[in-house]
Amino acid sequence: MTTETTRAGFAAIIGAPNAGKSTLVNRLVGTKVSIVTQKVQTTRFPIKGVAMAGQSQIVLVDTPGIFTPRRRLDRAMVRSAWGGAEGADCVVHLVDAHAEIVVVQGGSKAADRRAADDVESIVEGLKSAKHKAILALNKIDLVKRDQLLGLSQRLFETGVYSEVFMVSAHNGSGVDDLKARLAELMPEGHWLYPEDQTADLPVRLLAAEITREKIYLRVHEELPYSAAVETTAFTEARDGGARIEQTIYVERESQRPIVLGKGGQTLKWIGENARKDLIEILDRPVHLFLHVKVRENWSDEREFYSDLGLDYDV
């Protein structure tokens, strides 16, 4: 009697901000492990999602977007992204195909041009590291096939890619093929996590990320990247559920009313929607209590970086 060989390893998903990395990780895993918003640079630290494909376990590292850093937090995020790639068994470079083609056609927005510049920067980084990556062209549902083929050829000719996949992280097109290939590339060995575990992110941190996602979904126009969420208490409730207390930090007093909303309606929406996700993820009742506080310069505090596993001294 023979048993099928098990495989386990790490696959890093790198790319420019808003390329769709978090959506792809969530699609590959089959559940939410990384926040998804219309804001770029929302993934501040690598989140490991665990995807199963037959006898292969793929530990997916969803890295922060690689972009031109300006602040300390930016530099820490970019260093974290490249660090996640260096330690992986394979690297997937996810590219927003729609943004790339819009730039080529000359009708691009500033955000599209920045995304294209970031792609070039990542290509140069891969060349310097002499590291072959899988190219995954994302958002193919928004692009014509002949344009995709031209973009694929242009990027492949840079010499930094071993193969190309065309996917839509949004609707799942092509994702199963990419997942099957990642499973083949994992080295032989015992699984690193239990079969039913989808992420190694501490639950307190995951809860904070879920709430931060809802903040950006609700107030993305009014609030810049000036909010952090801390889970200050996570205890057992009498009904067997989880009692979670969180503090939302903003940098200025003028931002506090934005998060609260008229009559507290915005904060209520954030809490209700975060609680729905947490109930689904934790599979039990959730009692969520949110508070909003002003904490100037939280993004320059060493404690904040260490909590997220980021390097403060960059």
C-alpha positions in Angstrom: 0.0 0.0 0.0 1.4 3.4 -1.0 0.5 6.7 0.4 0.4 9.9 -1.8 3.4 12.2 -1.2 2.5 15.3 0.8 4.0 18.7 -0.1 4.2 22.0 1.8 5.9 25.3 1.2 5.5 29.0 0.9 4.3 31.1 -2.1 4.8 34.8 -1.9 2.3 37.1 -3.8 4.1 40.4 -4.6 2.9 43.3 -6.7 2.1 47.0 -6.9 -0.5 48.4 -4.5 -4.1 47.5 -5.5 -3.0 44.9 -8.0 -5.4 42.5 -6.3 -3.1 40.5 -4.1 -5.4 40.3 -1.1 -8.3 39.3 -3.3 -6.2 36.6 -4.9 -5.1 35.2 -1.6 -8.6 35.1 -0.3 -9.8 33.3 -3.5 -7.0 30.7 -3.3 -7.7 30.0 0.3 -11.4 30.0 0.0 -12.1 32.3 2.9 -11.2 35.8 4.1 -7.7 36.0 5.6 -6.6 39.4 4.2 -8.5 42.7 4.0 -9.8 43.9 0.7 -10.6 47.6 0.1 -10.5 50.1 -2.7 -7.6 51.8 -0.8 -4.1 51.0 -2.0 -1.5 49.8 0.5 -4.1 48.3 2.9 -2.0 45.2 3.7 0.6 46.5 6.1 2.3 43.2 6.9 2.6 39.7 5.4 -0.5 37.5 6.2 -0.1 33.8 5.7 -3.2 32.1 4.2 -3.1 28.3 4.0 -4.5 26.8 0.8 -5.0 23.1 0.2 -4.7 21.5 -3.2 -4.9 17.7 -3.1 -1.9 16.6 -0.9 -0.2 19.9 -1.3 -0.4 22.7 1.3 0.4 26.1 0.0 1.2 28.8 2.6 0.5 32.1 0.9 2.3 35.2 2.0 0.2 38.2 1.0 2.8 41.0 1.1 2.3 44.8 1.3 2.3 46.5 -2.1 5.8 47.3 -3.5 5.9 51.0 -4.3 8.2 54.1 -4.0 8.3 54.7 -0.2 8.1 58.2 1.3 7.4 57.7 5.1 8.9 55.4 7.7 5.8 53.2 7.5 6.1 53.0 3.7 9.8 51.9 4.0 8.9 49.2 6.5 6.1 47.9 4.3 8.3 47.6 1.2 11.1 45.9 3.1 8.6 43.5 4.5 7.3 42.7 1.0 10.7 41.9 -0.4 11.5 39.9 2.8 8.4 37.8 2.2 9.5 37.1 -1.3 13.1 36.1 -0.4 12.0 33.4 2.0 9.4 31.8 -0.3 9.7 28.6 -2.3 8.1 30.4 -5.3 7.1 34.0 -6.1 4.0 35.2 -7.9 4.2 38.7 -9.4 0.6 39.9 -9.7 0.1 42.6 -12.3 -3.0 44.7 -12.8 -3.4 44.0 -16.6 -6.1 46.6 -17.0 -4.0 49.5 -15.5 -0.9 48.5 -17.6 -2.9 48.5 -20.9 -4.6 51.8 -20.0 -1.2 53.4 -19.5 0.0 52.1 -22.9 -3.1 53.5 -24.6 -2.4 57.0 -23.1 -5.6 57.5 -21.3 -4.4 56.7 -17.8 -5.1 58.2 -14.5 -2.2 59.1 -12.1 -2.9 55.9 -10.1 -2.6 53.8 -13.2 0.7 55.5 -14.1 2.1 54.9 -10.6 1.0 51.2 -10.8 2.9 50.9 -14.1 6.0 52.5 -12.6 5.8 50.1 -9.6 5.6 47.1 -12.0 8.9 48.3 -13.6 10.4 48.7 -10.2 9.5 45.2 -9.2 10.9 43.8 -12.5 14.2 45.5 -11.7 14.1 44.2 -8.2 13.6 40.6 -9.5 16.5 41.1 -11.9 18.8 42.3 -9.1 17.8 39.3 -6.9 18.2 36.9 -9.9 14.9 35.4 -8.8 12.5 33.9 -11.3 8.8 34.6 -10.6 5.5 33.4 -12.0 3.8 36.3 -13.8 0.0 36.4 -13.1 -1.9 39.0 -15.1 -4.9 40.0 -13.1 -8.3 41.6 -14.0 -8.4 39.8 -17.3 -12.2 40.2 -17.3 -11.6 43.9 -18.0 -9.2 43.5 -20.9 -9.4 42.3 -24.6 -7.6 39.0 -25.3 -5.3 40.5 -28.0 -4.2 43.2 -25.6 -3.5 40.6 -22.9 -1.3 38.6 -25.3 0.7 41.6 -26.2 1.2 42.6 -22.5 2.1 39.1 -21.6 4.8 38.9 -24.3 6.2 42.4 -23.4 6.6 41.5 -19.7 7.9 37.9 -20.3 10.6 39.3 -22.5 12.1 41.0 -19.5 13.6 37.6 -18.6 12.4 37.5 -14.9 9.5 35.2 -15.3 9.4 31.4 -15.6 5.7 31.2 -16.8 2.6 33.3 -17.2 -1.0 32.8 -15.9 -4.0 35.0 -16.7 -6.5 35.3 -13.9 -9.3 37.3 -12.5 -9.1 37.2 -8.7 -12.5 38.9 -8.6 -14.5 36.2 -10.4 -12.1 33.3 -10.1 -11.2 32.8 -13.7 -7.9 31.0 -14.1 -7.2 30.9 -10.4 -7.6 27.1 -10.1 -4.9 26.6 -12.8 -2.6 28.9 -10.9 -3.3 27.1 -7.6 -2.6 23.7 -9.3 0.8 25.0 -10.5 1.7 26.3 -7.1 0.8 22.9 -5.6 3.2 21.2 -8.0 6.0 23.7 -7.0 5.8 23.0 -3.3 8.6 20.9 -1.9 7.9 17.4 -0.6 7.4 17.3 3.1 4.9 17.2 6.0 2.1 19.9 6.1 3.1 22.9 8.2 -0.4 23.6 9.5 -3.5 21.5 10.3 -5.6 20.8 7.2 -8.6 22.9 8.4 -6.5 26.0 9.4 -6.7 28.9 6.9 -4.3 31.4 8.4 -1.6 31.8 11.0 -2.5 35.4 11.9 -3.3 35.8 15.6 -7.0 36.1 16.1 -6.7 39.5 17.9 -4.8 40.9 14.9 -7.2 39.4 12.4 -10.1 40.9 14.3 -8.4 44.3 14.1 -7.7 43.9 10.4 -11.4 43.1 9.7 -12.5 46.3 11.5 -9.9 48.4 9.7 -11.2 47.1 6.4 -14.7 48.3 7.3 -13.4 51.8 8.2 -11.8 52.2 4.8 -14.9 50.8 3.0 -17.1 53.4 4.7 -15.0 56.5 4.9 -12.3 56.0 2.2 -13.1 59.4 0.7 -12.9 61.4 3.9 -10.2 59.6 5.8 -6.6 59.2 4.5 -4.3 56.5 5.8 -4.6 57.8 9.3 -6.4 55.1 11.2 -5.2 52.1 13.1 -7.2 49.5 15.1 -6.1 47.7 18.2 -7.9 44.8 19.8 -7.6 45.7 23.5 -9.6 42.8 24.9 -10.7 39.4 23.6 -12.6 37.3 26.2 -15.2 34.6 26.4 -18.8 35.8 26.7 -21.4 34.0 28.8 -23.2 32.7 25.7 -20.1 31.0 24.5 -19.3 33.7 22.1 -16.3 36.1 21.9 -16.4 39.5 23.5 -14.1 41.8 21.6 -13.1 45.4 22.5 -11.3 47.5 20.0 -9.9 51.0 19.9 -9.8 52.9 16.6 -6.9 55.4 16.6 -6.9 58.5 14.4 -4.2 61.2 14.3 -6.2 64.4 14.6 -9.3 65.4 16.6 -10.9 66.5 13.3 -10.8 62.9 12.1 -12.7 61.5 15.1 -16.2 62.8 13.9 -15.5 61.2 10.5 -15.3 57.8 12.1 -18.2 58.4 14.5 -20.6 59.9 11.9 -23.7 61.8 12.6 -25.3 60.4 15.8 -22.7 57.6 15.8 -24.1 56.0 12.6 -20.8 55.5 10.8 -19.2 53.7 13.8 -22.4 51.6 14.1 -22.1 50.6 10.5 -18.4 49.7 10.9 -19.2 47.6 14.0 -22.1 45.8 12.5 -20.3 44.8 9.3 -17.1 43.8 11.1 -19.1 41.7 13.5 -20.8 39.8 10.6 -17.4 38.9 9.1 -16.0 37.9 12.5 -19.0 35.7 13.2 -18.4 33.9 9.9 -14.7 33.5 10.5 -14.9 32.5 14.2 -18.0 30.4 13.8 -19.6 31.6 17.0 -21.4 34.7 18.4 -19.4 37.9 18.5 -20.0 40.9 20.8 -18.0 43.8 19.4 -17.4 47.1 21.2 -15.6 49.9 19.4 -14.0 53.1 20.8 -12.4 56.0 18.9 -9.4 57.8 20.3 -7.0 60.5 19.0 -3.4 59.3 19.1 -1.1 61.7 17.3 1.8 60.2 15.2 0.8 56.6 15.9 2.5 55.6 12.7 5.8 56.7 14.1 5.6 54.7 17.3 8.0 51.8 17.7 5.4 49.7 19.5 3.1 49.8 16.5 5.7 48.4 14.2 6.7 45.6 16.5 3.0 44.6 17.0 2.8 44.2 13.2 6.1 42.4 12.7 7.6 45.4 10.8 11.1 46.8 11.0 11.0 50.2 12.8 14.6 51.1 12.0 14.3 51.7 8.2 
